[in-house]
Amino acid sequence: MESKKNSFVLQAGILAAAGIVVRIIGILYRAPLTGIIGDEGNGYYTHAYNIYTIILLIASYSIPSAMSKVVSQYLAVGEGRNAMKIVSCAFWYVVVVGGAASLLAWFAAPVLVESRSVPVLRIFTPTIFLSGILGVLRGLFQSFKTMVPTSVSQILEQILNAVVSVFAAWLLIRLTTDNNPSVVAMRGAMGSAMGTGCGVLVALIFLAVTAYRYRERIKAAFPQQKEDCHILTNKETLGVILTVVTPFILSTFIYNFSTSLNQTIYSRIMKHHVGMSEALIATNYGIFAGKAVVIANIPIALASAMSSAIIPSISSAFAAGNREKARNQVGTAVRATMLISIPSAVGLAALAEPVTRLLFPQKSSLETASLLLMSISVTVVFYALSTLTNAVLQGIGQVNTPVHHAAAALVIQTLVLVGLLLFSDLGLYSLSAAMIIYSFLMCVMNQLAVRKHLQYRQEIIRTFIIPLYASMMMGTFAHIAHRIIYERIHSNVVALLLSMIIAVGIYAILVLRAGGITRSEIRSLPKGQMVEKVLDKTGLLTAAEKREKRIKELRKRRAERRQNSSKKGVKKK
């Protein structure tokens, strides 16, 4: 059994905490940023950012996960020298590929995005190159199953991103002499893009300094190569990188390409079929992607963190032939993810309007953004589960399977989106429908593949039924509580805060009383022992254990009665 220090749940918790902090910072700065650049500027920024993300995915985004998988496998079988060669080769890979991708994004910008998003995309281009090197360093630390350096670097990156984005957007707008509102919005979007590059640069410097300071420990973490093991040549090392990275890239690319594709389809159909102006298209899409999707992405941070943490753990267990350990890790990861994702989805649906009003208070788009958030809230569960099962499949060597699933889901959701945009009046809600279909298909297909290749069955009651029951009750009380409190004090901030506290309390009590989480699972969480002591004082954990014990005794008695009945039946015959 892994020690608490090396528990992937603990490391995922650290990374998840950092991811949530990053998302919160991102939300907090997006509110004033949107106030500066407007929904139109948000649309130009989002258009360029989506293309930047796609290029980044191809160039280097998958390097941390792919590298941690391969290095973990080599370290698990004692091939330290080969593991070190993988790290070195990955560095040169991202330097070459990242540099080429940066140049491509710069020169192909007029073809890739609409005219006013071209300068925004070009500002992103240096970040593509820097992100590759940053990815190698993150993958190196993840290989050792420690997420602290990565977590700190992510927080630093987002802080600088937030500060520079807001300041640069404000400054460029102040310096703009053109009175055209669209030009002003474009300049603001350019300033926002500058923040992304500054954040990546600071994170890169931090991890480089950290790696240098702990260089002796890093070298010691790579054990000596076994005498009977083959030393990889440079050609073989590159082959390993390409063999593993390419499926990761394809899977991640197709998995995330749906966002960019949907934006392009929406923009083209609205412009040429409906006759909508470029400025209005950018404004509408800015509401959907820059507000509703941004809020919905916050709880998915846990699934992303769990995925990053589980890949090296599952790869090591699978490489060592310990499938039972791998299955247990998958079950724990899915259960932990659902315990957070399901109530998050229900909470966003129940409190969509007050949450949107708090983060993006622009009255002109408040109702639309709230309804869009409510419509896509269920994708939190689907994306969380599909992201996690993607990582599981990659960790057990089924790297091509998520590619096939993503491609199939992409084709189906694209057909649905085109049909809805052409033959219905749903407009932006067609994007919501496509998002739901895509995430649901990925979720189902990945889950079936994990069951097939790992001979794994997910426990249903504690993983899905109990969190769903507790979440529905929680969402109902949270919605009612917000309405009552808001009517009394007329403060959305206070009403939302109090209703969320009530919601968390109700959910925790219902999950604990229903036996949705065990004492050992609580201990595996960050600060789990402290949480355990608090719950023991309240008596909730003890009551849940007694209830679980009674249920086990009843099941045992029923099984004994069935067994005795069957024996009597045999005797009679």
Legacy VTK file of the C-alpha trace (Angstrom):
# vtk DataFile Version 3.0
C-alpha trace
ASCII
DATASET POLYDATA
POINTS 573 float
0.000 0.000 0.000
1.238 3.476 -0.817
2.170 5.752 2.016
0.086 8.811 2.639
2.928 10.926 1.335
2.841 9.191 -2.025
-0.910 8.745 -2.249
-2.096 9.857 -5.669
-5.321 11.053 -4.041
-3.281 13.344 -1.795
-1.236 14.620 -4.743
-4.404 15.063 -6.788
-5.896 16.973 -3.873
-2.907 19.320 -3.822
-3.133 19.859 -7.576
-6.921 20.208 -7.388
-6.637 22.816 -4.636
-4.186 24.734 -6.805
-6.462 24.294 -9.813
-9.443 25.666 -7.924
-7.367 28.617 -6.687
-6.277 29.216 -10.282
-9.880 29.055 -11.492
-11.010 31.443 -8.762
-8.263 33.921 -9.652
-9.251 33.523 -13.290
-12.878 34.262 -12.499
-12.029 37.228 -10.284
-9.914 38.939 -12.916
-12.247 38.091 -15.797
-14.988 40.181 -14.192
-13.061 43.516 -14.265
-11.447 42.518 -17.559
-14.866 42.024 -19.165
-15.875 45.383 -17.755
-12.882 46.929 -19.563
-12.986 45.135 -22.937
-16.731 44.288 -23.035
-18.453 41.210 -24.432
-17.190 42.085 -27.927
-13.584 42.215 -26.768
-14.206 38.957 -24.919
-15.340 37.439 -28.210
-12.167 38.519 -30.064
-9.996 37.265 -27.220
-11.835 33.935 -26.972
-11.640 33.340 -30.730
-7.864 33.854 -30.736
-7.432 31.950 -27.469
-9.261 28.885 -28.803
-6.947 28.697 -31.831
-3.910 29.315 -29.610
-5.072 26.445 -27.407
-5.390 24.090 -30.374
-1.871 24.927 -31.604
-0.551 24.574 -28.065
-2.230 21.171 -27.777
-0.458 19.961 -30.900
2.903 21.481 -29.969
3.385 20.744 -26.308
0.261 20.586 -24.125
0.354 16.797 -23.769
4.046 16.658 -22.870
3.584 16.649 -19.038
1.110 13.731 -19.080
2.956 11.753 -21.768
6.357 12.305 -20.177
5.200 11.435 -16.656
3.662 8.217 -18.026
6.827 7.064 -19.820
9.298 8.143 -17.123
7.159 6.468 -14.422
7.142 3.223 -16.379
10.935 3.198 -16.793
11.521 4.101 -13.153
9.114 1.327 -12.047
11.287 -1.331 -13.737
14.628 0.198 -12.683
15.689 1.767 -15.996
16.814 5.131 -14.630
19.194 5.995 -17.467
16.522 5.412 -20.078
14.136 7.573 -18.042
16.689 10.390 -18.011
17.147 10.101 -21.790
13.383 10.464 -22.203
13.475 13.741 -20.244
16.342 15.100 -22.367
14.678 14.081 -25.641
11.358 15.606 -24.567
13.110 18.937 -23.967
14.583 19.093 -27.465
11.277 17.899 -28.920
9.357 20.854 -27.487
12.080 23.317 -28.473
11.837 22.266 -32.130
8.100 21.625 -32.345
7.175 24.589 -30.129
9.329 26.945 -32.174
7.800 25.735 -35.435
4.270 26.022 -34.017
4.929 29.592 -32.863
6.044 30.617 -36.347
3.021 28.872 -37.876
0.615 30.711 -35.586
2.197 34.072 -36.426
2.154 33.749 -40.216
-1.113 31.768 -40.521
-3.085 34.007 -38.150
-5.078 35.751 -40.954
-6.267 32.345 -42.155
-6.993 30.880 -38.711
-9.099 33.670 -37.163
-11.330 36.568 -38.114
-9.640 39.871 -38.973
-9.913 41.583 -35.569
-8.625 38.494 -33.740
-5.414 38.312 -35.843
-3.276 40.664 -33.678
-4.563 38.930 -30.547
-3.433 35.514 -31.822
-0.022 36.900 -32.772
0.541 38.093 -29.222
-0.036 34.507 -28.076
2.688 33.060 -30.343
5.751 33.396 -28.014
3.721 31.717 -25.277
3.428 28.549 -27.394
7.221 28.131 -27.383
7.608 28.876 -23.657
4.730 26.565 -22.711
6.540 23.565 -24.213
9.577 23.992 -21.982
7.312 24.640 -19.002
5.469 21.394 -19.809
8.696 19.344 -19.708
9.557 20.671 -16.249
6.035 19.968 -14.976
6.137 16.471 -16.444
9.481 15.857 -14.716
8.070 16.665 -11.280
4.853 14.744 -11.967
6.956 11.668 -12.805
8.055 11.609 -9.176
4.398 11.813 -8.093
4.821 15.204 -6.468
2.442 17.934 -7.539
3.633 20.741 -5.247
6.018 22.461 -7.734
3.423 22.216 -10.503
0.716 23.581 -8.200
2.789 26.557 -7.066
3.817 27.329 -10.647
0.171 27.283 -11.759
-0.841 29.738 -9.066
2.069 32.074 -9.875
1.212 31.833 -13.565
-2.405 32.793 -12.994
-1.595 35.667 -10.622
0.724 37.286 -13.180
-1.774 36.525 -15.925
-4.533 38.295 -13.999
-2.500 41.387 -13.077
-0.907 41.917 -16.489
-4.096 41.124 -18.428
-6.191 43.738 -16.644
-3.456 46.396 -16.595
-2.365 45.845 -20.225
-5.979 45.840 -21.479
-6.690 49.087 -19.618
-3.451 50.694 -20.851
-3.902 49.747 -24.525
-7.477 51.040 -24.506
-6.315 54.311 -22.928
-3.649 54.668 -25.634
-6.100 53.932 -28.475
-6.949 57.051 -30.484
-9.467 55.339 -32.782
-13.066 55.954 -31.642
-14.388 52.807 -33.349
-15.795 50.594 -30.506
-14.695 47.417 -32.304
-11.095 48.659 -32.566
-11.133 49.586 -28.874
-12.432 46.105 -28.017
-9.714 44.522 -30.158
-6.958 46.509 -28.401
-8.338 45.439 -25.042
-8.271 41.803 -26.162
-4.629 42.231 -27.213
-3.750 43.482 -23.743
-5.504 40.505 -22.190
-3.432 38.143 -24.355
-0.208 39.708 -23.017
-1.077 38.462 -19.532
-1.031 34.821 -20.665
2.545 35.074 -21.898
3.778 36.863 -18.755
2.193 34.197 -16.562
3.838 31.331 -18.457
7.225 33.073 -18.341
7.084 33.524 -14.549
5.983 29.892 -14.024
8.845 28.714 -16.256
11.399 30.726 -14.275
10.038 29.372 -10.986
10.215 25.704 -12.075
13.655 26.162 -13.653
15.008 27.624 -10.397
13.302 24.852 -8.388
14.778 22.141 -10.630
18.247 23.705 -10.316
18.036 23.952 -6.518
16.986 20.324 -6.179
19.131 18.968 -9.018
20.935 16.499 -6.725
17.645 15.089 -5.437
16.336 14.807 -8.983
19.450 12.901 -10.063
19.140 10.623 -7.031
15.506 9.890 -7.932
16.695 8.207 -11.141
18.028 4.792 -10.042
20.976 3.134 -11.744
20.214 1.195 -14.901
19.971 -2.568 -14.430
22.907 -4.358 -16.030
20.772 -6.589 -18.227
18.604 -3.697 -19.509
19.003 -2.277 -22.981
20.125 1.366 -23.169
17.968 3.310 -25.605
19.720 4.944 -28.531
18.854 8.532 -29.463
16.727 7.248 -32.340
14.885 4.793 -30.083
14.338 7.506 -27.460
12.783 9.813 -30.045
10.672 6.899 -31.226
9.364 6.325 -27.699
8.512 10.033 -27.348
6.713 10.132 -30.697
4.918 6.830 -30.071
3.525 8.017 -26.753
3.149 11.743 -27.383
1.385 11.449 -30.753
-1.694 9.571 -29.440
-1.778 11.915 -26.436
-1.701 14.876 -28.813
-4.390 13.452 -31.085
-6.636 12.567 -28.165
-6.213 15.921 -26.428
-6.450 17.806 -29.727
-9.721 16.197 -30.816
-11.051 16.311 -27.245
-10.540 20.095 -27.133
-10.990 20.842 -30.837
-14.763 20.747 -30.438
-14.684 24.200 -28.796
-12.841 25.838 -31.690
-14.844 23.942 -34.306
-18.148 24.903 -32.712
-17.085 28.534 -32.606
-16.145 28.491 -36.291
-19.397 26.782 -37.306
-21.461 29.182 -35.211
-19.648 32.247 -36.588
-19.876 31.164 -40.236
-23.544 30.149 -40.133
-24.603 33.247 -38.188
-22.674 35.477 -40.585
-23.545 33.940 -43.946
-26.886 32.218 -43.292
-28.475 34.544 -40.724
-26.694 37.750 -41.739
-25.407 38.666 -38.277
-22.573 41.216 -38.009
-19.062 40.219 -36.914
-19.321 42.465 -33.838
-22.626 40.884 -32.699
-21.286 37.356 -33.311
-18.229 38.155 -31.182
-20.449 39.640 -28.477
-22.777 36.623 -28.358
-19.948 34.105 -28.366
-18.192 36.137 -25.692
-21.244 35.646 -23.451
-21.246 31.881 -24.026
-17.516 31.078 -23.908
-16.285 34.032 -21.872
-18.906 33.747 -19.130
-20.990 30.537 -18.997
-18.193 28.145 -20.042
-15.604 29.892 -17.868
-17.788 29.409 -14.768
-18.632 25.790 -15.655
-14.923 24.973 -16.015
-14.140 25.797 -12.380
-15.150 22.435 -10.796
-13.557 20.460 -13.656
-10.212 21.475 -12.108
-10.546 18.487 -9.750
-10.870 16.020 -12.634
-7.890 17.581 -14.425
-5.834 17.346 -11.237
-6.902 13.772 -10.602
-5.995 12.873 -14.200
-2.505 14.361 -13.885
-1.949 12.542 -10.593
-3.348 9.169 -11.634
-1.375 8.691 -14.887
2.041 7.980 -13.293
0.455 5.881 -10.508
-1.583 3.723 -12.885
1.298 3.454 -15.366
3.615 2.204 -12.618
1.073 -0.320 -11.313
0.188 -1.526 -14.811
3.854 -1.811 -15.865
4.527 -3.897 -12.742
1.589 -6.187 -13.620
-0.484 -5.182 -10.581
-3.913 -4.774 -12.190
-5.778 -5.051 -8.903
-3.946 -2.007 -7.575
-4.698 -0.138 -10.800
-8.404 -0.993 -10.518
-8.513 0.190 -6.899
-6.870 3.477 -7.871
-9.391 4.024 -10.658
-12.313 3.343 -8.326
-10.993 5.755 -5.712
-10.290 8.458 -8.301
-13.740 8.212 -9.912
-15.504 8.243 -6.549
-13.548 11.292 -5.344
-14.234 13.096 -8.621
-17.963 12.387 -8.544
-18.252 13.481 -4.904
-17.215 16.957 -6.079
-18.467 17.103 -9.677
-22.092 16.063 -9.112
-22.864 18.656 -6.392
-20.949 21.268 -8.407
-23.164 20.665 -11.438
-26.360 20.769 -9.391
-25.169 23.842 -7.499
-24.393 25.734 -10.712
-27.851 24.905 -12.060
-29.607 25.923 -8.830
-27.646 29.155 -8.338
-26.840 30.036 -11.961
-28.287 33.544 -11.845
-26.738 34.730 -8.546
-23.348 33.191 -9.424
-23.316 34.890 -12.819
-24.471 38.166 -11.316
-21.619 38.055 -8.813
-18.882 37.256 -11.334
-20.166 39.042 -14.450
-22.622 41.736 -13.333
-23.158 43.288 -16.792
-26.964 43.644 -16.860
-27.322 43.476 -20.651
-26.136 39.864 -20.808
-26.903 38.626 -17.274
-30.059 36.666 -18.121
-28.573 35.057 -21.235
-25.342 34.092 -19.463
-27.303 32.645 -16.518
-29.534 30.507 -18.719
-26.530 29.307 -20.732
-24.722 28.345 -17.528
-27.775 26.453 -16.319
-28.048 24.615 -19.638
-24.423 23.386 -19.631
-24.124 22.634 -15.899
-24.605 18.885 -16.480
-21.464 18.844 -18.646
-19.435 19.336 -15.457
-20.140 15.684 -14.568
-19.641 14.366 -18.093
-16.396 16.253 -18.720
-15.024 15.376 -15.288
-15.605 11.652 -15.822
-14.432 11.614 -19.441
-11.272 13.578 -18.547
-10.446 11.092 -15.823
-11.159 7.991 -17.930
-9.069 9.506 -20.745
-6.128 9.527 -18.340
-6.865 5.965 -17.190
-6.897 4.639 -20.755
-3.659 6.451 -21.526
-2.111 5.138 -18.321
-2.852 1.475 -19.179
-1.480 1.821 -22.700
-4.780 2.284 -24.578
-3.612 5.638 -25.924
-5.444 5.336 -29.245
-8.839 4.513 -27.739
-9.644 8.065 -26.541
-8.684 9.327 -30.009
-11.326 7.146 -31.653
-13.931 8.114 -29.072
-13.211 11.824 -29.409
-13.411 11.634 -33.206
-16.737 9.774 -33.150
-18.240 12.167 -30.585
-16.970 15.154 -32.574
-18.670 14.014 -35.777
-22.010 13.405 -34.050
-22.065 16.694 -32.114
-21.043 18.630 -35.244
-23.952 17.220 -37.228
-26.329 18.109 -34.403
-24.911 21.636 -34.091
-25.168 22.381 -37.821
-28.722 21.051 -37.926
-29.820 23.118 -34.925
-28.228 26.324 -36.228
-29.729 25.925 -39.697
-33.189 24.618 -38.846
-34.012 25.993 -35.390
-34.055 29.289 -33.529
-31.950 28.057 -30.607
-28.933 30.219 -31.536
-26.401 30.120 -28.670
-28.273 27.265 -27.026
-27.296 25.099 -30.009
-23.748 25.385 -28.671
-24.999 24.175 -25.281
-26.691 21.173 -26.899
-23.530 20.277 -28.835
-21.452 20.564 -25.675
-23.789 18.249 -23.752
-23.876 15.631 -26.525
-20.113 15.638 -26.981
-19.250 15.329 -23.278
-21.910 12.630 -22.722
-20.692 10.471 -25.610
-17.075 10.756 -24.474
-18.084 9.858 -20.933
-20.011 6.721 -21.934
-17.533 5.407 -24.528
-14.518 5.909 -22.263
-16.242 4.222 -19.331
-17.076 1.165 -21.439
-13.485 0.995 -22.699
-12.053 1.125 -19.171
-14.391 -1.694 -18.151
-13.254 -3.774 -21.113
-9.483 -3.262 -20.946
-9.046 -3.201 -17.166
-11.821 -5.703 -16.302
-13.149 -2.992 -14.042
-16.634 -2.236 -12.748
-17.375 0.991 -10.944
-19.330 0.732 -7.706
-22.658 2.523 -8.355
-24.352 3.369 -5.049
-21.584 5.263 -3.246
-20.089 6.721 -6.432
-23.201 8.025 -8.208
-26.499 7.439 -6.377
-25.607 8.872 -2.959
-23.900 12.033 -4.327
-26.814 12.601 -6.738
-29.444 12.214 -4.005
-27.518 14.516 -1.639
-26.913 17.029 -4.443
-30.567 17.261 -5.457
-31.562 17.941 -1.852
-28.702 20.405 -1.508
-29.612 22.267 -4.705
-33.256 22.606 -3.671
-32.401 24.035 -0.245
-29.690 26.309 -1.696
-32.080 27.818 -4.249
-34.794 28.407 -1.642
-32.304 29.773 0.896
-30.887 32.283 -1.596
-34.332 33.566 -2.522
-35.390 33.994 1.123
-32.145 35.646 2.223
-31.998 37.932 -0.805
-35.574 39.109 -0.249
-34.670 40.021 3.340
-31.295 41.790 2.894
-31.145 42.582 -0.871
-27.436 41.667 -1.103
-26.556 39.062 -3.703
-23.055 38.538 -2.283
-24.256 37.817 1.252
-27.233 35.746 0.082
-25.030 33.678 -2.223
-22.367 33.141 0.426
-24.875 32.057 3.073
-26.786 29.794 0.688
-23.513 28.131 -0.394
-22.536 27.523 3.237
-25.961 25.987 3.842
-25.595 23.889 0.672
-22.158 22.546 1.644
-23.397 21.683 5.139
-26.487 19.857 3.871
-24.497 17.937 1.245
-21.801 16.881 3.718
-24.346 15.693 6.285
-26.385 13.719 3.746
-23.315 12.092 2.147
-21.819 11.134 5.505
-25.082 9.789 6.902
-25.619 7.745 3.738
-22.097 6.303 3.911
-20.907 8.009 0.741
-17.350 8.400 2.031
-15.348 6.233 4.449
-12.915 7.096 7.208
-9.919 5.791 5.211
-10.920 7.898 2.192
-11.154 11.007 4.369
-7.671 10.313 5.768
-6.226 10.141 2.245
-7.345 13.708 1.507
-5.121 16.746 2.140
-5.480 17.614 5.870
-7.589 14.455 6.101
-6.693 13.702 9.729
-7.848 17.151 10.812
-11.137 16.688 8.906
-11.536 13.273 10.521
-11.184 14.751 14.030
-13.771 17.446 13.293
-16.244 14.884 11.947
-15.678 12.627 14.950
-16.592 15.513 17.260
-19.835 16.083 15.370
-20.639 12.381 15.504
-21.463 12.260 11.773
-18.665 9.883 10.844
-19.375 7.538 13.752
-23.088 7.460 12.889
-22.274 6.681 9.250
-19.968 3.820 10.299
-22.620 2.335 12.571
-25.158 2.538 9.758
-22.730 0.894 7.334
-22.048 -1.860 9.878
-25.775 -2.543 10.307
-26.243 -2.714 6.541
-23.368 -5.205 6.217
-24.852 -7.349 9.002
-28.281 -7.328 7.319
-26.719 -8.309 3.977
-24.791 -11.084 5.675
-27.950 -12.435 7.342
-29.874 -12.296 4.058
-27.083 -14.171 2.302
-27.055 -16.798 5.050
-30.852 -17.213 4.832
-30.680 -17.602 1.041
-27.898 -20.131 1.438
-29.851 -22.102 4.052
-32.992 -22.018 1.901
-31.105 -23.368 -1.086
-29.615 -26.176 1.055
-33.083 -27.149 2.328
-34.361 -27.215 -1.230
-31.577 -29.589 -2.251
-32.304 -31.901 0.718
-36.010 -32.082 -0.162
-35.192 -33.128 -3.705
LINES 1 574
573 0 1 2 3 4 5 6 7 8 9 10 11 12 13 14 15 16 17 18 19 20 21 22 23 24 25 26 27 28 29 30 31 32 33 34 35 36 37 38 39 40 41 42 43 44 45 46 47 48 49 50 51 52 53 54 55 56 57 58 59 60 61 62 63 64 65 66 67 68 69 70 71 72 73 74 75 76 77 78 79 80 81 82 83 84 85 86 87 88 89 90 91 92 93 94 95 96 97 98 99 100 101 102 103 104 105 106 107 108 109 110 111 112 113 114 115 116 117 118 119 120 121 122 123 124 125 126 127 128 129 130 131 132 133 134 135 136 137 138 139 140 141 142 143 144 145 146 147 148 149 150 151 152 153 154 155 156 157 158 159 160 161 162 163 164 165 166 167 168 169 170 171 172 173 174 175 176 177 178 179 180 181 182 183 184 185 186 187 188 189 190 191 192 193 194 195 196 197 198 199 200 201 202 203 204 205 206 207 208 209 210 211 212 213 214 215 216 217 218 219 220 221 222 223 224 225 226 227 228 229 230 231 232 233 234 235 236 237 238 239 240 241 242 243 244 245 246 247 248 249 250 251 252 253 254 255 256 257 258 259 260 261 262 263 264 265 266 267 268 269 270 271 272 273 274 275 276 277 278 279 280 281 282 283 284 285 286 287 288 289 290 291 292 293 294 295 296 297 298 299 300 301 302 303 304 305 306 307 308 309 310 311 312 313 314 315 316 317 318 319 320 321 322 323 324 325 326 327 328 329 330 331 332 333 334 335 336 337 338 339 340 341 342 343 344 345 346 347 348 349 350 351 352 353 354 355 356 357 358 359 360 361 362 363 364 365 366 367 368 369 370 371 372 373 374 375 376 377 378 379 380 381 382 383 384 385 386 387 388 389 390 391 392 393 394 395 396 397 398 399 400 401 402 403 404 405 406 407 408 409 410 411 412 413 414 415 416 417 418 419 420 421 422 423 424 425 426 427 428 429 430 431 432 433 434 435 436 437 438 439 440 441 442 443 444 445 446 447 448 449 450 451 452 453 454 455 456 457 458 459 460 461 462 463 464 465 466 467 468 469 470 471 472 473 474 475 476 477 478 479 480 481 482 483 484 485 486 487 488 489 490 491 492 493 494 495 496 497 498 499 500 501 502 503 504 505 506 507 508 509 510 511 512 513 514 515 516 517 518 519 520 521 522 523 524 525 526 527 528 529 530 531 532 533 534 535 536 537 538 539 540 541 542 543 544 545 546 547 548 549 550 551 552 553 554 555 556 557 558 559 560 561 562 563 564 565 566 567 568 569 570 571 572
